[in-house]
Amino acid sequence: MDIADKAAQCEAALLNDALARQAAKQHGGQSYSYCEDCGAPIPPARQQAAPGCTRCILCQTYAEKGWP
C-alpha cells in the first residue's frame, strides 16, 4: 500500500463520518455523538456525565468563558 492508497482510505473514512453526521441531522434528530462546534466525537463518558450535551469539553469551556 503506497501513500496514495493511504490518503484515499483516510479521505473515505472522513467522508463516511461527515455523511453519517449529515444524515443524522436530516432525519430530524440531533446527533449528540459529535460536537456541534468542532465536529469532534463526544466521548461516551461525557455523554453519560452530561446527557444531552452538544459540545465536546473544550468547546463547552470556550462557550462558557465567551472565547471565540
Biopython code that builds the backbone (N, CA, C, O; Angstrom):
import numpy as np
from Bio.PDB.StructureBuilder import StructureBuilder

atoms = [
    (1, "MET", "N", (0.862, -1.182, 0.000)),
    (1, "MET", "CA", (0.000, 0.000, 0.000)),
    (1, "MET", "C", (0.902, 1.237, 0.000)),
    (1, "MET", "O", (1.758, 1.395, 0.870)),
    (2, "ASP", "N", (0.697, 2.098, -0.977)),
    (2, "ASP", "CA", (1.516, 3.302, -1.048)),
    (2, "ASP", "C", (0.787, 4.486, -0.417)),
    (2, "ASP", "O", (-0.320, 4.346, 0.102)),
    (3, "ILE", "N", (1.421, 5.638, -0.470)),
    (3, "ILE", "CA", (0.882, 6.828, 0.191)),
    (3, "ILE", "C", (-0.452, 7.267, -0.421)),
    (3, "ILE", "O", (-1.316, 7.784, 0.287)),
    (4, "ALA", "N", (-0.621, 7.066, -1.712)),
    (4, "ALA", "CA", (-1.888, 7.441, -2.353)),
    (4, "ALA", "C", (-3.033, 6.567, -1.844)),
    (4, "ALA", "O", (-4.142, 7.056, -1.631)),
    (5, "ASP", "N", (-2.764, 5.277, -1.651)),
    (5, "ASP", "CA", (-3.787, 4.376, -1.111)),
    (5, "ASP", "C", (-4.166, 4.773, 0.307)),
    (5, "ASP", "O", (-5.344, 4.769, 0.666)),
    (6, "LYS", "N", (-3.166, 5.117, 1.114)),
    (6, "LYS", "CA", (-3.432, 5.537, 2.493)),
    (6, "LYS", "C", (-4.244, 6.830, 2.525)),
    (6, "LYS", "O", (-5.155, 6.984, 3.338)),
    (7, "ALA", "N", (-3.904, 7.751, 1.637)),
    (7, "ALA", "CA", (-4.647, 9.012, 1.569)),
    (7, "ALA", "C", (-6.088, 8.761, 1.140)),
    (7, "ALA", "O", (-7.008, 9.388, 1.664)),
    (8, "ALA", "N", (-6.289, 7.861, 0.202)),
    (8, "ALA", "CA", (-7.642, 7.534, -0.253)),
    (8, "ALA", "C", (-8.453, 6.895, 0.869)),
    (8, "ALA", "O", (-9.637, 7.193, 1.024)),
    (9, "GLN", "N", (-7.827, 6.023, 1.649)),
    (9, "GLN", "CA", (-8.507, 5.403, 2.788)),
    (9, "GLN", "C", (-8.909, 6.446, 3.816)),
    (9, "GLN", "O", (-10.029, 6.426, 4.326)),
    (10, "CYS", "N", (-8.003, 7.349, 4.114)),
    (10, "CYS", "CA", (-8.275, 8.405, 5.092)),
    (10, "CYS", "C", (-9.404, 9.304, 4.599)),
    (10, "CYS", "O", (-10.303, 9.651, 5.365)),
    (11, "GLU", "N", (-9.361, 9.676, 3.339)),
    (11, "GLU", "CA", (-10.401, 10.528, 2.769)),
    (11, "GLU", "C", (-11.759, 9.828, 2.798)),
    (11, "GLU", "O", (-12.774, 10.458, 3.091)),
    (12, "ALA", "N", (-11.783, 8.543, 2.500)),
    (12, "ALA", "CA", (-13.039, 7.786, 2.518)),
    (12, "ALA", "C", (-13.611, 7.721, 3.928)),
    (12, "ALA", "O", (-14.821, 7.848, 4.113)),
    (13, "ALA", "N", (-12.751, 7.525, 4.922)),
    (13, "ALA", "CA", (-13.215, 7.470, 6.311)),
    (13, "ALA", "C", (-13.793, 8.814, 6.743)),
    (13, "ALA", "O", (-14.838, 8.859, 7.391)),
    (14, "LEU", "N", (-13.127, 9.897, 6.392)),
    (14, "LEU", "CA", (-13.622, 11.227, 6.743)),
    (14, "LEU", "C", (-14.944, 11.530, 6.042)),
    (14, "LEU", "O", (-15.846, 12.120, 6.637)),
    (15, "LEU", "N", (-15.055, 11.128, 4.790)),
    (15, "LEU", "CA", (-16.291, 11.346, 4.042)),
    (15, "LEU", "C", (-17.446, 10.561, 4.658)),
    (15, "LEU", "O", (-18.543, 11.095, 4.821)),
    (16, "ASN", "N", (-17.204, 9.297, 5.001)),
    (16, "ASN", "CA", (-18.252, 8.485, 5.624)),
    (16, "ASN", "C", (-18.696, 9.080, 6.946)),
    (16, "ASN", "O", (-19.886, 9.075, 7.260)),
    (17, "ASP", "N", (-17.761, 9.589, 7.719)),
    (17, "ASP", "CA", (-18.086, 10.215, 9.000)),
    (17, "ASP", "C", (-18.951, 11.454, 8.785)),
    (17, "ASP", "O", (-19.952, 11.643, 9.478)),
    (18, "ALA", "N", (-18.572, 12.287, 7.838)),
    (18, "ALA", "CA", (-19.337, 13.503, 7.553)),
    (18, "ALA", "C", (-20.734, 13.168, 7.031)),
    (18, "ALA", "O", (-21.708, 13.826, 7.398)),
    (19, "LEU", "N", (-20.833, 12.160, 6.188)),
    (19, "LEU", "CA", (-22.141, 11.757, 5.667)),
    (19, "LEU", "C", (-23.043, 11.223, 6.770)),
    (19, "LEU", "O", (-24.245, 11.487, 6.770)),
    (20, "ALA", "N", (-22.477, 10.478, 7.705)),
    (20, "ALA", "CA", (-23.271, 9.950, 8.818)),
    (20, "ALA", "C", (-23.796, 11.079, 9.692)),
    (20, "ALA", "O", (-24.948, 11.046, 10.125)),
    (21, "ARG", "N", (-22.961, 12.076, 9.952)),
    (21, "ARG", "CA", (-23.407, 13.216, 10.757)),
    (21, "ARG", "C", (-24.498, 14.005, 10.039)),
    (21, "ARG", "O", (-25.470, 14.435, 10.660)),
    (22, "GLN", "N", (-24.339, 14.190, 8.752)),
    (22, "GLN", "CA", (-25.337, 14.926, 7.977)),
    (22, "GLN", "C", (-26.657, 14.159, 7.929)),
    (22, "GLN", "O", (-27.724, 14.762, 8.037)),
    (23, "ALA", "N", (-26.597, 12.857, 7.770)),
    (23, "ALA", "CA", (-27.813, 12.043, 7.730)),
    (23, "ALA", "C", (-28.553, 12.118, 9.054)),
    (23, "ALA", "O", (-29.783, 12.174, 9.074)),
    (24, "ALA", "N", (-27.822, 12.120, 10.155)),
    (24, "ALA", "CA", (-28.460, 12.209, 11.471)),
    (24, "ALA", "C", (-29.205, 13.531, 11.618)),
    (24, "ALA", "O", (-30.287, 13.565, 12.204)),
    (25, "LYS", "N", (-28.653, 14.600, 11.102)),
    (25, "LYS", "CA", (-29.303, 15.909, 11.184)),
    (25, "LYS", "C", (-30.534, 15.982, 10.278)),
    (25, "LYS", "O", (-31.537, 16.591, 10.649)),
    (26, "GLN", "N", (-30.467, 15.371, 9.104)),
    (26, "GLN", "CA", (-31.566, 15.445, 8.148)),
    (26, "GLN", "C", (-32.785, 14.658, 8.607)),
    (26, "GLN", "O", (-33.905, 14.970, 8.202)),
    (27, "HIS", "N", (-32.594, 13.666, 9.425)),
    (27, "HIS", "CA", (-33.710, 12.845, 9.877)),
    (27, "HIS", "C", (-34.391, 13.437, 11.097)),
    (27, "HIS", "O", (-35.169, 12.758, 11.767)),
    (28, "GLY", "N", (-34.104, 14.699, 11.391)),
    (28, "GLY", "CA", (-34.807, 15.403, 12.450)),
    (28, "GLY", "C", (-34.221, 15.215, 13.829)),
    (28, "GLY", "O", (-34.541, 15.989, 14.731)),
    (29, "GLY", "N", (-33.386, 14.233, 14.030)),
    (29, "GLY", "CA", (-32.790, 14.020, 15.342)),
    (29, "GLY", "C", (-31.402, 14.604, 15.387)),
    (29, "GLY", "O", (-30.590, 14.379, 14.490)),
    (30, "GLN", "N", (-31.133, 15.353, 16.431)),
    (30, "GLN", "CA", (-29.802, 15.931, 16.553)),
    (30, "GLN", "C", (-28.857, 14.882, 17.107)),
    (30, "GLN", "O", (-29.167, 14.230, 18.104)),
    (31, "SER", "N", (-27.743, 14.718, 16.489)),
    (31, "SER", "CA", (-26.752, 13.758, 16.943)),
    (31, "SER", "C", (-25.912, 14.379, 18.045)),
    (31, "SER", "O", (-25.299, 15.429, 17.851)),
    (32, "TYR", "N", (-25.885, 13.740, 19.181)),
    (32, "TYR", "CA", (-25.049, 14.196, 20.282)),
    (32, "TYR", "C", (-23.743, 13.418, 20.325)),
    (32, "TYR", "O", (-22.993, 13.510, 21.297)),
    (33, "SER", "N", (-23.472, 12.663, 19.290)),
    (33, "SER", "CA", (-22.231, 11.905, 19.230)),
    (33, "SER", "C", (-21.069, 12.776, 18.779)),
    (33, "SER", "O", (-19.907, 12.419, 18.975)),
    (34, "TYR", "N", (-21.384, 13.930, 18.170)),
    (34, "TYR", "CA", (-20.355, 14.818, 17.654)),
    (34, "TYR", "C", (-20.591, 16.240, 18.141)),
    (34, "TYR", "O", (-21.733, 16.682, 18.264)),
    (35, "CYS", "N", (-19.514, 16.944, 18.413)),
    (35, "CYS", "CA", (-19.576, 18.329, 18.877)),
    (35, "CYS", "C", (-20.178, 19.215, 17.792)),
    (35, "CYS", "O", (-19.783, 19.139, 16.628)),
    (36, "GLU", "N", (-21.140, 20.058, 18.180)),
    (36, "GLU", "CA", (-21.787, 20.934, 17.202)),
    (36, "GLU", "C", (-20.869, 22.054, 16.731)),
    (36, "GLU", "O", (-21.131, 22.663, 15.694)),
    (37, "ASP", "N", (-19.806, 22.339, 17.465)),
    (37, "ASP", "CA", (-18.897, 23.417, 17.078)),
    (37, "ASP", "C", (-17.728, 22.926, 16.231)),
    (37, "ASP", "O", (-17.471, 23.469, 15.156)),
    (38, "CYS", "N", (-17.018, 21.904, 16.706)),
    (38, "CYS", "CA", (-15.813, 21.462, 16.001)),
    (38, "CYS", "C", (-15.993, 20.147, 15.255)),
    (38, "CYS", "O", (-15.154, 19.790, 14.427)),
    (39, "GLY", "N", (-17.076, 19.418, 15.535)),
    (39, "GLY", "CA", (-17.333, 18.163, 14.842)),
    (39, "GLY", "C", (-16.598, 16.957, 15.395)),
    (39, "GLY", "O", (-16.720, 15.856, 14.857)),
    (40, "ALA", "N", (-15.837, 17.151, 16.462)),
    (40, "ALA", "CA", (-15.108, 16.034, 17.063)),
    (40, "ALA", "C", (-16.084, 15.095, 17.778)),
    (40, "ALA", "O", (-17.128, 15.534, 18.261)),
    (41, "PRO", "N", (-15.746, 13.810, 17.845)),
    (41, "PRO", "CA", (-16.606, 12.884, 18.578)),
    (41, "PRO", "C", (-16.667, 13.261, 20.055)),
    (41, "PRO", "O", (-15.654, 13.628, 20.651)),
    (42, "ILE", "N", (-17.858, 13.169, 20.642)),
    (42, "ILE", "CA", (-18.021, 13.413, 22.074)),
    (42, "ILE", "C", (-17.855, 12.069, 22.774)),
    (42, "ILE", "O", (-18.599, 11.133, 22.480)),
    (43, "PRO", "N", (-16.898, 11.950, 23.693)),
    (43, "PRO", "CA", (-16.645, 10.672, 24.354)),
    (43, "PRO", "C", (-17.884, 10.168, 25.109)),
    (43, "PRO", "O", (-18.637, 10.964, 25.670)),
    (44, "PRO", "N", (-18.090, 8.848, 25.120)),
    (44, "PRO", "CA", (-19.239, 8.280, 25.831)),
    (44, "PRO", "C", (-19.299, 8.697, 27.302)),
    (44, "PRO", "O", (-20.387, 8.885, 27.846)),
    (45, "ALA", "N", (-18.149, 8.841, 27.944)),
    (45, "ALA", "CA", (-18.139, 9.247, 29.357)),
    (45, "ALA", "C", (-18.756, 10.638, 29.518)),
    (45, "ALA", "O", (-19.481, 10.882, 30.482)),
    (46, "ARG", "N", (-18.480, 11.537, 28.598)),
    (46, "ARG", "CA", (-19.077, 12.884, 28.664)),
    (46, "ARG", "C", (-20.573, 12.805, 28.392)),
    (46, "ARG", "O", (-21.355, 13.489, 29.050)),
    (47, "GLN", "N", (-20.977, 11.988, 27.441)),
    (47, "GLN", "CA", (-22.399, 11.842, 27.136)),
    (47, "GLN", "C", (-23.169, 11.320, 28.348)),
    (47, "GLN", "O", (-24.311, 11.716, 28.580)),
    (48, "GLN", "N", (-22.544, 10.435, 29.117)),
    (48, "GLN", "CA", (-23.190, 9.903, 30.321)),
    (48, "GLN", "C", (-23.187, 10.922, 31.450)),
    (48, "GLN", "O", (-24.156, 11.028, 32.201)),
    (49, "ALA", "N", (-22.098, 11.672, 31.569)),
    (49, "ALA", "CA", (-21.987, 12.651, 32.652)),
    (49, "ALA", "C", (-22.871, 13.871, 32.410)),
    (49, "ALA", "O", (-23.373, 14.475, 33.358)),
    (50, "ALA", "N", (-23.059, 14.233, 31.150)),
    (50, "ALA", "CA", (-23.871, 15.406, 30.800)),
    (50, "ALA", "C", (-24.842, 15.027, 29.682)),
    (50, "ALA", "O", (-24.632, 15.401, 28.528)),
    (51, "PRO", "N", (-25.903, 14.287, 30.015)),
    (51, "PRO", "CA", (-26.853, 13.864, 28.978)),
    (51, "PRO", "C", (-27.399, 15.062, 28.196)),
    (51, "PRO", "O", (-27.749, 16.091, 28.774)),
    (52, "GLY", "N", (-27.462, 14.908, 26.894)),
    (52, "GLY", "CA", (-27.960, 15.982, 26.043)),
    (52, "GLY", "C", (-26.908, 17.003, 25.667)),
    (52, "GLY", "O", (-27.220, 18.003, 25.019)),
    (53, "CYS", "N", (-25.655, 16.769, 26.065)),
    (53, "CYS", "CA", (-24.607, 17.733, 25.714)),
    (53, "CYS", "C", (-24.452, 17.767, 24.197)),
    (53, "CYS", "O", (-24.646, 16.763, 23.511)),
    (54, "THR", "N", (-24.102, 18.929, 23.700)),
    (54, "THR", "CA", (-23.945, 19.103, 22.257)),
    (54, "THR", "C", (-22.534, 19.529, 21.877)),
    (54, "THR", "O", (-22.222, 19.671, 20.695)),
    (55, "ARG", "N", (-21.682, 19.733, 22.877)),
    (55, "ARG", "CA", (-20.308, 20.152, 22.613)),
    (55, "ARG", "C", (-19.323, 19.248, 23.341)),
    (55, "ARG", "O", (-19.642, 18.657, 24.372)),
    (56, "CYS", "N", (-18.110, 19.152, 22.778)),
    (56, "CYS", "CA", (-17.028, 18.472, 23.482)),
    (56, "CYS", "C", (-16.615, 19.349, 24.667)),
    (56, "CYS", "O", (-17.040, 20.500, 24.764)),
    (57, "ILE", "N", (-15.811, 18.823, 25.542)),
    (57, "ILE", "CA", (-15.432, 19.556, 26.755)),
    (57, "ILE", "C", (-14.719, 20.862, 26.409)),
    (57, "ILE", "O", (-15.001, 21.899, 27.010)),
    (58, "LEU", "N", (-13.806, 20.820, 25.452)),
    (58, "LEU", "CA", (-13.049, 22.020, 25.094)),
    (58, "LEU", "C", (-13.962, 23.111, 24.541)),
    (58, "LEU", "O", (-13.871, 24.266, 24.958)),
    (59, "CYS", "N", (-14.836, 22.753, 23.612)),
    (59, "CYS", "CA", (-15.744, 23.755, 23.032)),
    (59, "CYS", "C", (-16.743, 24.265, 24.066)),
    (59, "CYS", "O", (-17.116, 25.438, 24.033)),
    (60, "GLN", "N", (-17.182, 23.402, 24.982)),
    (60, "GLN", "CA", (-18.100, 23.845, 26.029)),
    (60, "GLN", "C", (-17.407, 24.844, 26.947)),
    (60, "GLN", "O", (-18.006, 25.839, 27.356)),
    (61, "THR", "N", (-16.146, 24.580, 27.269)),
    (61, "THR", "CA", (-15.372, 25.506, 28.097)),
    (61, "THR", "C", (-15.245, 26.854, 27.397)),
    (61, "THR", "O", (-15.437, 27.900, 28.018)),
    (62, "TYR", "N", (-14.922, 26.829, 26.105)),
    (62, "TYR", "CA", (-14.826, 28.074, 25.340)),
    (62, "TYR", "C", (-16.155, 28.819, 25.349)),
    (62, "TYR", "O", (-16.183, 30.037, 25.529)),
    (63, "ALA", "N", (-17.251, 28.100, 25.156)),
    (63, "ALA", "CA", (-18.575, 28.734, 25.113)),
    (63, "ALA", "C", (-18.922, 29.374, 26.452)),
    (63, "ALA", "O", (-19.476, 30.473, 26.494)),
    (64, "GLU", "N", (-18.597, 28.690, 27.544)),
    (64, "GLU", "CA", (-18.916, 29.220, 28.869)),
    (64, "GLU", "C", (-18.083, 30.447, 29.210)),
    (64, "GLU", "O", (-18.552, 31.336, 29.920)),
    (65, "LYS", "N", (-16.857, 30.503, 28.712)),
    (65, "LYS", "CA", (-15.977, 31.631, 29.009)),
    (65, "LYS", "C", (-16.111, 32.749, 27.984)),
    (65, "LYS", "O", (-15.505, 33.809, 28.136)),
    (66, "GLY", "N", (-16.903, 32.515, 26.938)),
    (66, "GLY", "CA", (-17.098, 33.530, 25.913)),
    (66, "GLY", "C", (-15.928, 33.680, 24.972)),
    (66, "GLY", "O", (-15.760, 34.726, 24.345)),
    (67, "TRP", "N", (-15.113, 32.638, 24.867)),
    (67, "TRP", "CA", (-13.979, 32.682, 23.943)),
    (67, "TRP", "C", (-14.463, 32.351, 22.547)),
    (67, "TRP", "O", (-15.489, 31.694, 22.376)),
    (68, "PRO", "N", (-13.709, 32.814, 21.533)),
    (68, "PRO", "CA", (-14.131, 32.539, 20.142)),
    (68, "PRO", "C", (-14.083, 31.085, 19.783)),
    (68, "PRO", "O", (-14.409, 30.716, 18.654)),
]
sb = StructureBuilder()
sb.init_structure("model")
sb.init_model(0)
sb.init_chain("A")
sb.init_seg("    ")
for serial, (resi, resn, name, xyz) in enumerate(atoms, 1):
    if name == "N":
        sb.init_residue(resn, " ", resi, " ")
    sb.init_atom(name, np.array(xyz, "f"), 0.0, 1.0, " ", f" {name:<3s}", serial, name[0])
structure = sb.get_structure()
